[in-house]
């Protein structure tokens, strides 16, 4: 039980590839729409440095569902698009 409490909220190694794939999708769809990081960040209610850190390859930061859904709405895309293979 103590080990589980220590790991609560942390990103588990086996999930890192899912995060990196999700971040790649965010960057892809943002660029596809021609939106700047500043614009997406403002529409999603997050800071530009935070968005930049998500889009930076190799960095893994936590992303809560509310922020994810805000990004989806800002890009006018349903959440499932971020889990499909990129074209």
MDAnalysis code that builds the backbone (N, CA, C; Angstrom):
import MDAnalysis as mda
import numpy as np

u = mda.Universe.empty(261, n_residues=87, atom_resindex=np.repeat(np.arange(87), 3), trajectory=True)
u.add_TopologyAttr("name", ["N", "CA", "C"] * 87)
u.add_TopologyAttr("resid", np.arange(1, 88))
u.add_TopologyAttr("resname", ["UNK", "UNK", "UNK", "UNK", "UNK", "UNK", "UNK", "UNK", "UNK", "UNK", "UNK", "UNK", "UNK", "UNK", "UNK", "UNK", "UNK", "UNK", "UNK", "UNK", "UNK", "UNK", "UNK", "UNK", "UNK", "UNK", "UNK", "UNK", "UNK", "UNK", "UNK", "UNK", "UNK", "UNK", "UNK", "UNK", "UNK", "UNK", "UNK", "UNK", "UNK", "UNK", "UNK", "UNK", "UNK", "UNK", "UNK", "UNK", "UNK", "UNK", "UNK", "UNK", "UNK", "UNK", "UNK", "UNK", "UNK", "UNK", "UNK", "UNK", "UNK", "UNK", "UNK", "UNK", "UNK", "UNK", "UNK", "UNK", "UNK", "UNK", "UNK", "UNK", "UNK", "UNK", "UNK", "UNK", "UNK", "UNK", "UNK", "UNK", "UNK", "UNK", "UNK", "UNK", "UNK", "UNK", "UNK"])
u.atoms.positions = np.array([
    [0.823, -1.195, 0.000],
    [0.000, 0.000, 0.000],
    [0.865, 1.254, 0.000],
    [1.954, 1.232, 0.739],
    [2.825, 2.391, 0.811],
    [3.446, 2.694, -0.553],
    [3.869, 1.657, -1.308],
    [4.443, 1.866, -2.636],
    [3.428, 2.508, -3.568],
    [2.167, 2.093, -3.475],
    [1.121, 2.649, -4.328],
    [0.928, 4.141, -4.023],
    [0.961, 4.512, -2.760],
    [0.775, 5.908, -2.372],
    [1.902, 6.776, -2.899],
    [3.119, 6.249, -2.908],
    [4.260, 7.004, -3.409],
    [4.147, 7.251, -4.910],
    [3.537, 6.331, -5.628],
    [3.452, 6.435, -7.081],
    [2.208, 7.168, -7.555],
    [1.286, 7.482, -6.653],
    [0.048, 8.149, -7.043],
    [0.379, 9.492, -7.697],
    [-0.172, 9.715, -8.870],
    [0.048, 10.976, -9.571],
    [1.302, 11.011, -10.424],
    [2.158, 10.025, -10.276],
    [3.366, 10.003, -11.098],
    [3.091, 9.224, -12.375],
    [3.890, 9.481, -13.371],
    [3.732, 8.812, -14.658],
    [4.538, 7.527, -14.632],
    [3.872, 6.434, -14.916],
    [4.533, 5.141, -14.910],
    [5.283, 4.941, -16.215],
    [6.430, 4.328, -16.130],
    [7.309, 4.132, -17.279],
    [6.578, 3.491, -18.460],
    [5.739, 2.504, -18.183],
    [5.063, 1.793, -19.274],
    [4.034, 2.662, -20.000],
    [3.700, 3.824, -19.462],
    [2.730, 4.720, -20.101],
    [3.377, 5.870, -20.865],
    [4.671, 6.013, -20.776],
    [5.349, 7.148, -21.395],
    [5.082, 7.223, -22.892],
    [5.078, 6.087, -23.583],
    [4.854, 6.118, -25.031],
    [3.463, 6.632, -25.367],
    [2.471, 6.365, -24.520],
    [1.123, 6.889, -24.751],
    [1.100, 8.409, -24.637],
    [1.777, 8.928, -23.631],
    [1.859, 10.379, -23.467],
    [2.553, 11.020, -24.663],
    [3.688, 10.463, -25.059],
    [4.437, 11.045, -26.178],
    [3.623, 11.020, -27.462],
    [2.867, 9.959, -27.673],
    [2.010, 9.870, -28.853],
    [0.900, 10.916, -28.785],
    [0.297, 11.085, -27.639],
    [-0.749, 12.082, -27.475],
    [-0.198, 13.485, -27.736],
    [0.972, 13.780, -27.205],
    [1.580, 15.099, -27.414],
    [1.900, 15.336, -28.885],
    [2.340, 14.286, -29.584],
    [2.611, 14.402, -31.021],
    [1.322, 14.729, -31.781],
    [0.216, 14.134, -31.354],
    [-1.077, 14.430, -31.975],
    [-1.482, 15.885, -31.743],
    [-1.290, 16.369, -30.545],
    [-1.626, 17.761, -30.237],
    [-0.843, 18.687, -31.153],
    [0.452, 18.466, -31.251],
    [1.287, 19.308, -32.097],
    [0.860, 19.199, -33.566],
    [0.613, 17.989, -34.043],
    [0.216, 17.775, -35.428],
    [-1.068, 18.544, -35.757],
    [-2.093, 18.367, -34.942],
    [-3.373, 19.010, -35.232],
    [-3.298, 20.528, -35.059],
    [-2.503, 20.997, -34.111],
    [-2.321, 22.447, -33.969],
    [-1.691, 23.015, -35.227],
    [-0.617, 22.374, -35.697],
    [0.058, 22.855, -36.888],
    [-0.834, 22.724, -38.123],
    [-1.607, 21.655, -38.194],
    [-2.499, 21.442, -39.336],
    [-3.533, 22.562, -39.450],
    [-3.989, 23.065, -38.313],
    [-4.958, 24.158, -38.332],
    [-4.295, 25.514, -38.555],
    [-2.973, 25.551, -38.498],
    [-2.265, 26.814, -38.658],
    [-2.270, 27.665, -37.403],
    [-2.633, 27.058, -36.294],
    [-2.709, 27.782, -35.030],
    [-1.329, 27.872, -34.389],
    [-1.026, 29.024, -33.851],
    [0.228, 29.189, -33.105],
    [0.054, 28.630, -31.701],
    [1.164, 28.317, -31.062],
    [1.094, 27.822, -29.684],
    [0.373, 28.815, -28.788],
    [0.651, 30.096, -28.988],
    [0.018, 31.124, -28.171],
    [-1.504, 31.080, -28.308],
    [-1.972, 30.869, -29.534],
    [-3.411, 30.842, -29.787],
    [-4.078, 29.632, -29.152],
    [-3.487, 28.457, -29.354],
    [-4.062, 27.245, -28.768],
    [-4.037, 27.322, -27.247],
    [-2.935, 27.772, -26.705],
    [-2.831, 27.876, -25.246],
    [-3.923, 28.789, -24.693],
    [-4.130, 29.925, -25.328],
    [-5.153, 30.868, -24.863],
    [-6.548, 30.247, -24.965],
    [-6.836, 29.587, -26.077],
    [-8.158, 28.983, -26.262],
    [-8.398, 27.825, -25.302],
    [-7.333, 27.115, -24.935],
    [-7.450, 25.957, -24.045],
    [-7.306, 26.331, -22.571],
    [-6.945, 27.584, -22.300],
    [-6.811, 28.023, -20.912],
    [-5.569, 27.516, -20.220],
    [-4.493, 27.348, -21.001],
    [-3.213, 26.918, -20.428],
    [-2.137, 27.913, -20.855],
    [-0.967, 27.818, -20.271],
    [0.109, 28.727, -20.643],
    [0.837, 28.215, -21.888],
    [1.414, 29.139, -22.640],
    [2.173, 28.743, -23.811],
    [3.386, 27.903, -23.434],
    [4.117, 28.245, -22.359],
    [5.243, 27.383, -21.974],
    [4.814, 25.955, -21.636],
    [3.647, 25.797, -21.010],
    [3.159, 24.449, -20.697],
    [2.858, 23.690, -21.985],
    [2.158, 24.326, -22.928],
    [1.875, 23.693, -24.214],
    [3.171, 23.342, -24.925],
    [4.117, 24.255, -24.907],
    [5.415, 24.006, -25.539],
    [6.103, 22.800, -24.919],
    [6.012, 22.672, -23.605],
    [6.644, 21.525, -22.934],
    [5.957, 20.220, -23.317],
    [4.629, 20.275, -23.559],
    [3.932, 19.070, -24.005],
    [4.386, 18.671, -25.408],
    [4.541, 19.659, -26.264],
    [4.881, 19.393, -27.655],
    [6.354, 19.067, -27.877],
    [7.186, 19.334, -26.896],
    [8.613, 19.045, -27.028],
    [8.844, 17.546, -26.961],
    [9.432, 17.007, -27.981],
    [9.653, 15.560, -28.011],
    [10.582, 15.133, -26.884],
    [10.230, 14.014, -26.283],
    [11.064, 13.445, -25.239],
    [10.712, 13.882, -23.832],
    [9.929, 14.952, -23.698],
    [9.534, 15.401, -22.365],
    [8.154, 14.840, -22.045],
    [8.001, 14.331, -20.856],
    [6.700, 13.811, -20.443],
    [6.241, 14.577, -19.216],
    [5.085, 15.219, -19.365],
    [4.456, 15.931, -18.261],
    [3.051, 15.392, -18.124],
    [2.545, 15.456, -16.952],
    [1.178, 15.025, -16.734],
    [0.195, 15.921, -17.470],
    [-0.909, 15.348, -17.865],
    [-1.951, 16.082, -18.571],
    [-3.283, 15.595, -18.020],
    [-4.003, 16.480, -17.332],
    [-5.277, 16.020, -16.777],
    [-6.355, 16.035, -17.852],
    [-7.426, 15.341, -17.587],
    [-8.488, 15.176, -18.582],
    [-9.141, 16.510, -18.931],
    [-9.325, 17.373, -17.980],
    [-9.945, 18.678, -18.250],
    [-9.112, 19.468, -19.248],
    [-7.808, 19.486, -19.058],
    [-6.922, 20.182, -19.992],
    [-6.961, 19.520, -21.361],
    [-6.959, 18.197, -21.383],
    [-7.043, 17.478, -22.655],
    [-8.327, 17.831, -23.398],
    [-9.455, 17.819, -22.697],
    [-10.727, 18.154, -23.339],
    [-10.747, 19.607, -23.807],
    [-10.136, 20.511, -23.045],
    [-10.049, 21.910, -23.470],
    [-9.236, 22.043, -24.756],
    [-8.167, 21.266, -24.874],
    [-7.362, 21.274, -26.097],
    [-8.184, 20.724, -27.259],
    [-8.918, 19.659, -27.026],
    [-9.788, 19.098, -28.069],
    [-10.779, 20.137, -28.573],
    [-11.436, 20.816, -27.660],
    [-12.418, 21.832, -28.042],
    [-11.757, 23.001, -28.768],
    [-10.593, 23.408, -28.289],
    [-9.888, 24.528, -28.924],
    [-9.496, 24.184, -30.354],
    [-9.196, 22.915, -30.603],
    [-8.834, 22.473, -31.951],
    [-10.056, 21.995, -32.738],
    [-11.221, 22.009, -32.095],
    [-12.479, 21.570, -32.700],
    [-12.381, 20.136, -33.219],
    [-11.836, 19.271, -32.360],
    [-11.671, 17.855, -32.695],
    [-12.216, 16.991, -31.568],
    [-12.849, 15.876, -31.907],
    [-13.296, 14.965, -30.854],
    [-12.096, 14.248, -30.230],
    [-12.181, 13.904, -28.964],
    [-11.052, 13.264, -28.276],
    [-10.509, 12.017, -28.971],
    [-11.368, 11.230, -29.603],
    [-10.882, 9.986, -30.204],
    [-9.857, 10.230, -31.324],
    [-9.868, 11.407, -31.950],
    [-8.909, 11.702, -33.022],
    [-7.462, 11.652, -32.516],
    [-7.275, 11.902, -31.233],
    [-5.938, 11.939, -30.655],
    [-5.391, 10.552, -30.353],
    [-6.223, 9.531, -30.585],
    [-5.807, 8.150, -30.333],
    [-5.808, 7.298, -31.582],
    [-6.040, 7.948, -32.715],
    [-5.972, 7.261, -34.007],
    [-4.591, 7.502, -34.591],
    [-4.128, 6.621, -35.469],
    [-2.818, 6.851, -36.102],
    [-2.814, 8.176, -36.867],
    [-1.708, 8.867, -36.780],
    [-1.561, 10.101, -37.545],
    [-1.462, 9.775, -39.033],
    [-2.011, 10.650, -39.861],
    [-1.933, 10.404, -41.320],
    [-0.498, 10.404, -41.823],
])
